């Protein structure tokens, strides 16, 4: 087994979640910037993005890695650089693939079956109040079918200074089942990963700004919108000495957060106590529950890694 990284326990709670003999196993490698993993239960395989080459890959036990979808995030004809491909992926309530497309600056649905992928897409959202999104980054469905997503500038070739940028903020949005698009907050400098607490009463958003590397927590009101924003955990002091920033993350059945962060995947309990870290020598970007729900798949720069835990993902 080829492995990457090591465990750093700070508490008995970490030891109960992450077995002391657990190994972060490298499943495949050689990517430019791997991102956006999602486990497909109906098929028992993982999909994940490699953003710069505009590709989605498939990984399955016993079969390894295969090409799945290209183009994945930029379907234009004019050559362009930067982070053009898809970032986060998810599966909608009808079992269809949803992609945050950097290059096309939209959230889209693949207009083809999962087992017969094709680069045909239906736009779910691409603008707010008549202005094009920056580059949708991460997304998550709530149990009622509403889709929440973030829109930092990373897919723009010149980032926040790109002349094609139309919005003067980086937003977090909610797309309702009725098609309404509602801004949740425009106050974060680099909104990135997002997830709900197991009871869906709290909404978390990571901010991948090296000067304000935090996870925010919001209450959800009776209308389903985010209120009462406050800092859940601040990792800014880790940034100078570690690779990575707050990026994608997932929540387990008990409300513990497994978050890609400076230094690796940090584990925080529901009260924001730092329990320990799965440390990596490279920047980590995202993670996803898979297999029986107790395996965490991690995209770590050029690698896809998995580690088996003693907990299960929320809603599994």
C-alpha positions in Angstrom: 0.0 0.0 0.0 1.3 3.4 -1.0 0.4 6.0 1.7 0.5 9.8 2.0 0.5 11.7 5.3 0.2 10.8 8.9 -2.2 11.1 11.9 -1.8 13.8 14.5 -4.1 13.1 17.5 -4.9 15.8 20.0 -7.6 14.1 21.9 -9.2 10.8 22.8 -12.2 11.9 20.6 -9.9 11.9 17.6 -8.7 8.4 18.4 -12.3 7.2 18.5 -13.0 8.7 15.1 -9.8 7.9 13.3 -8.2 4.5 14.1 -4.6 4.8 15.2 -3.6 2.3 12.5 -5.6 4.0 9.7 -3.4 4.8 6.7 -4.2 7.5 4.1 -3.9 5.2 1.0 -3.0 6.7 -2.4 -5.5 5.3 -4.9 -4.2 7.1 -8.0 -2.1 10.2 -8.7 -0.7 12.4 -11.4 -3.3 15.2 -11.5 -2.7 19.0 -11.8 -5.3 19.9 -9.1 -7.8 17.3 -8.1 -11.1 18.4 -6.6 -14.8 17.9 -6.1 -15.1 14.2 -5.2 -18.6 12.6 -5.0 -19.4 9.0 -4.3 -22.1 7.4 -6.6 -23.9 4.8 -4.5 -25.7 3.4 -7.5 -22.6 2.0 -9.1 -20.2 2.0 -6.2 -17.7 4.4 -7.7 -16.2 7.9 -7.1 -16.2 10.8 -9.5 -13.7 13.7 -9.1 -12.5 16.7 -11.1 -9.0 17.6 -12.4 -9.6 21.3 -12.9 -6.9 22.7 -15.3 -7.2 19.9 -17.9 -11.0 20.2 -17.9 -11.6 16.6 -16.9 -13.7 14.4 -14.6 -12.3 11.0 -13.7 -14.0 7.9 -12.4 -12.4 5.6 -9.8 -13.8 2.2 -8.9 -12.4 -0.6 -6.7 -10.8 -3.3 -8.8 -10.9 -1.1 -12.0 -8.8 1.9 -10.9 -9.1 5.3 -12.6 -10.7 5.9 -16.0 -11.6 9.0 -18.0 -15.2 10.0 -17.4 -16.1 13.3 -18.9 -14.4 16.1 -20.9 -14.9 18.9 -21.3 -16.3 19.2 -17.8 -16.3 22.9 -17.0 -15.4 24.9 -20.1 -17.3 24.2 -23.3 -16.2 27.3 -25.3 -14.1 27.3 -28.5 -11.6 30.0 -27.6 -8.5 28.6 -25.9 -8.1 29.7 -22.4 -5.9 28.9 -19.4 -6.5 29.0 -15.7 -8.9 26.8 -13.8 -11.2 26.0 -16.6 -12.7 22.7 -15.6 -15.4 21.6 -13.2 -14.8 21.9 -9.5 -17.3 20.4 -7.1 -19.6 17.6 -8.2 -22.8 16.3 -6.6 -25.7 14.1 -7.4 -29.2 15.7 -7.4 -32.3 14.1 -5.8 -33.1 12.5 -9.2 -29.7 10.9 -9.4 -28.2 13.2 -12.0 -24.7 14.7 -12.0 -24.4 18.4 -11.0 -21.2 20.3 -11.8 -19.8 23.7 -10.6 -18.3 24.7 -13.9 -15.4 27.2 -13.6 -14.9 27.9 -17.2 -18.6 28.3 -18.2 -19.2 30.2 -14.9 -22.3 28.3 -14.0 -23.9 25.5 -12.1 -25.0 22.9 -14.6 -26.6 19.4 -14.9 -25.1 16.9 -17.2 -27.8 16.1 -19.7 -26.9 12.4 -20.0 -27.2 9.3 -17.8 -24.5 8.7 -15.2 -23.5 5.4 -16.9 -23.3 7.0 -20.3 -21.6 10.4 -19.7 -21.6 13.1 -22.4 -20.5 16.8 -22.4 -24.1 18.0 -22.8 -25.2 20.4 -20.0 -28.3 22.2 -18.8 -27.8 25.5 -17.0 -29.3 25.6 -13.5 -27.9 29.1 -12.6 -25.3 31.3 -14.3 -26.1 34.9 -13.1 -27.4 37.0 -10.2 -29.5 40.0 -10.9 -28.4 40.0 -14.5 -24.6 39.7 -13.8 -22.6 36.6 -14.6 -21.3 34.5 -11.7 -17.5 34.6 -11.0 -17.0 30.8 -11.1 -19.2 28.5 -8.9 -17.0 26.4 -6.8 -18.8 24.0 -4.3 -22.4 22.9 -3.9 -24.6 20.9 -1.6 -28.2 19.8 -1.6 -30.4 20.2 1.4 -32.9 17.4 2.0 -35.8 19.6 0.7 -34.1 19.7 -2.7 -32.7 23.3 -2.5 -29.1 23.7 -3.8 -26.6 25.9 -2.0 -23.4 26.9 -3.7 -20.4 29.3 -3.5 -19.0 31.6 -6.1 -15.4 32.7 -5.5 -13.2 34.1 -8.4 -10.8 31.2 -8.8 -12.0 30.1 -12.3 -11.4 33.6 -13.7 -8.1 33.7 -15.5 -7.0 36.8 -13.6 -8.9 35.9 -10.4 -10.5 38.8 -8.6 -8.9 41.3 -10.9 -10.2 39.7 -14.1 -11.8 42.3 -16.4 -14.6 39.8 -17.2 -15.7 39.8 -13.5 -19.2 41.3 -13.3 -20.1 40.9 -9.7 -18.3 43.1 -7.2 -18.6 40.5 -4.4 -18.1 36.7 -3.9 -21.5 35.2 -3.0 -23.1 32.2 -1.4 -26.4 31.3 -3.0 -29.5 29.1 -2.5 -31.3 27.9 -5.6 -34.8 26.7 -4.6 -36.7 23.8 -6.2 -39.0 26.5 -7.7 -36.0 28.2 -9.5 -35.6 31.2 -7.2 -32.0 32.3 -6.6 -31.4 33.9 -3.2 -28.2 35.4 -2.0 -27.2 34.0 1.4 -24.2 36.3 2.0 -21.9 38.5 -0.1 -19.6 39.3 2.8 -17.0 36.6 2.5 -13.9 37.3 0.5 -13.3 33.7 -0.8 -16.3 31.5 0.0 -15.5 27.9 -0.8 -16.6 24.6 0.8 -20.0 24.3 2.4 -22.1 21.8 4.3 -25.0 21.4 6.8 -25.1 20.1 10.3 -26.9 16.7 10.6 -30.2 18.4 11.6 -29.8 21.0 8.9 -30.2 23.8 11.4 -26.7 25.1 10.9 -25.0 25.9 7.6 -21.2 26.1 7.4 -19.1 27.9 4.8 -15.3 27.8 4.5 -13.4 31.0 3.5 -10.2 30.2 1.6 -8.5 33.6 2.1 -5.0 33.3 3.6 -5.7 36.6 5.6 -9.0 35.3 6.9 -8.9 31.5 6.8 -12.1 30.7 8.7 -15.1 28.5 8.7 -18.4 30.4 9.2 -21.5 29.1 10.8 -25.0 30.4 10.0 -28.4 29.6 11.4 -31.1 28.7 8.9 -34.4 30.6 9.5 -37.9 29.3 8.8 -37.7 30.4 5.2 -34.5 28.3 4.8 -32.1 31.2 4.5 -28.8 31.9 6.4 -28.8 34.2 9.3 -26.6 35.0 12.3 -23.2 34.5 10.7 -20.3 34.0 13.1 -16.8 32.5 12.9 -16.9 28.8 13.8 -13.1 28.2 13.6 -10.2 30.4 12.6 -7.2 28.8 11.1 -5.4 31.9 9.9 -2.6 31.4 12.3 -1.8 28.0 10.6 -1.4 29.5 7.1 2.2 30.7 7.2 3.6 27.3 8.2 1.3 24.9 6.3 0.2 24.2 2.8 -3.5 24.6 1.9 -6.5 26.8 3.0 -10.0 26.1 4.2 -11.5 24.4 1.2 -14.0 21.5 0.9 -15.3 19.6 3.9 -17.8 17.1 5.2 -19.8 16.5 8.3 -20.3 13.1 10.0 -23.5 11.8 11.7 -22.5 13.4 15.1 -21.7 16.8 13.7 -18.0 16.5 13.5 -16.3 18.4 10.7 -13.6 16.8 8.5 -12.2 19.9 6.7 -9.4 20.3 4.2 -7.3 23.1 5.7 -3.8 24.4 6.2 -1.8 21.3 7.0 -4.2 18.6 5.9 -7.7 17.5 7.0 -8.6 18.9 10.4 -11.2 17.3 12.6 -13.4 19.7 14.6 -16.3 18.7 16.8 -19.6 20.5 16.7 -18.4 22.9 19.3 -15.3 23.8 17.2 -12.8 22.0 19.3 -9.8 20.9 17.3 -9.6 17.1 17.9 -6.7 16.3 15.6 -5.5 16.4 12.0 -4.8 14.0 9.2 -1.7 15.7 8.1 -0.5 15.8 4.4 2.7 17.2 2.9 0.6 18.7 0.0 -2.4 21.0 -0.1 -5.7 19.2 0.3 -8.8 20.5 -1.6 -11.9 18.5 -0.8 -13.3 15.2 0.6 -16.3 12.9 0.3 -17.9 10.1 2.2 -18.0 6.8 0.2 -18.2 3.0 0.2 -20.2 2.1 3.3 -20.2 5.8 4.5 -17.2 5.4 6.8 -14.5 5.9 4.2 -13.3 9.4 3.5 -12.0 10.1 0.0 -9.6 13.1 -0.1 -8.4 15.0 -3.1 -4.8 16.1 -2.2 -3.2 18.1 -5.0 -2.0 15.5 -7.5 -3.4 12.6 -5.5 -6.7 10.8 -4.7 -6.5 9.3 -1.2 -8.8 7.3 1.0 -8.9 6.6 4.8 -11.3 4.4 6.6 -12.8 5.8 9.8 -14.9 4.8 12.8 -17.7 7.2 11.9 -20.3 7.6 9.1 -21.2 10.6 7.0 -24.2 12.6 8.0 -27.3 11.3 6.2 -25.7 8.1 5.1 
